[in-house]
């Protein structure tokens, strides 16, 4: 983990970064089910899934989200903190054996209600090994400004 100090003024709209891939395993699904209590058959019952249009077990959307966001956490910026996530959508299912990667693009910068902070939006796109988009969301950051505008 690296520290990289970046103030609001340093963020550039259009800048993007991409992660390496991460393969989703059965262990991931079983562990996530145990942590969340979500044992729905979509995730746990191979035979039932064979009767459904998707034909095989799928990863929890919340599992895909948490792994994907974790994959982007490679630098600690002491000047920024997460305000939350907006517009989260699961576009396509993720299956056991799929390899996901994440592309994060700075899509917006705006003033915050607090003058010493700015708001930065990172658009997060998750792709599978076929380059199909499987999940999207917007990550909202509050970031200290270099200069206090009070």
N, C-alpha and C positions, 0 to 999 in steps of 0.2 A: 504494500500500500504506500503510495506517495502522497506527500503534501504539495499542493499547488495553489498558492494564493492567487485568487482571481476576483477582482472587484466588478461591480455592475458595469462600469465603463469598459472593462476588458472583454466582455462577451460580444461576439459578432454574429448578427443574424445570418444564417446560412452555414455557419461552421458546423461540421458534423464529425462524428467519430463512430467507429464500428468495433464491435467486440469479436473475439474468436467464437467458435462454435461450442455448443454444449449439448450432448446427447441426453435425451430424457429416458430414464430407466424405469423398470417396474418398481424398483426400490424407492425411487422418487415418489411414485404414485402411492405406494403403500404407506410410506412415512407421512406423506401429506394427509392422507385419509385419517391416519391415527392422530395427527396433530389437530385436525379441524373437526373430526367427527363426521366428515362427508364420505360415507361408504355407499353412495348411490351406485346402482349397477352399471352405469355408464363408465365408471372407473374401475370397478372391482369384479364384474361378472362376465367372463369371456363368453360363456354360452349364451347368455341373454343378449350380449352385444351382437352376436352373429345373426340375431333376428331383427336387428335395427339397420337403418340405411347406412350407417357408418361402419358396420360389420366387425369392428374390433374396439377394444378398450381405448378410451381417450383420457388424456391428462386433464385434471381439474383446471379450469380457467385461472383460478387463484394460484395454482402451482406454476403455470406458465408465467403469470404476472410476477410472482415473487422470484422465480429463477431469473427471468429476463432482467428485472430491475437490479437484482444482485450482481448480474454479469456486468452492469454498467458502473458499479461502485468500485472503481479502480483508483480514484484519487480523492483525497480529503481536502476540501476547500474550507479553511477556517472562516472565510468571509461569507459563506452561503449556508442556507439550511432549507430543507424541504417544507413547502407549505401544503403539498398534497398532489393528488393526481385528478385530472379531469378527462372526460370523454373516453373512458376505457371501453374498448370493444374487442370481443373475441371474434375474429373474422373466419377462421377455419380451425378445425380440430387439430390438436397435437397428439400424436400417437407414441406409444412406447417405441423407441428406436429412432424417432425423429431427432434431428440435430437443429437446434435453433441458434440464431445469431441476432444481434441487436444493432440497429442504427439509430443514433441520437442526433437530432439536428436542432440547433437553436432557431426557433421559429418566431419568437416575439420578445420584445423588451418594452417595459412600460414603467411608469412611476408607481410607487406604492403609496398607501395612505400615510406611511411614516416617511418623512422626507430624507432620512439618512439611509433608506433602503430603496432598491429598485426591484422590480419583478421580472424574472426571466422565465420563459417557457421553453422547455425542451420537448420536441415532438419525438416520441419513442415509437419505433417500428420494429416488430419482431418477425423474422423470416424463418422458414424451415429450409431444409437441405435442397428443396426444389426451387428456392427463391420465391415461394408463395408467401404472401403476408398472412400471418396467423393472429397477430394482436397489434393494436395501436393504443396509445394514450398520450396525454400531455402531462408532463411533470412540471409543476410550478415551483420555482425557487424564489426565495427572498434573499437578496444579496446586498451586502454593505456597499455603499458608494465610497469612492476615494475621498470625496469632499462632502462635508455635511451641508445639506441645503436648507437648514433651519433658519 
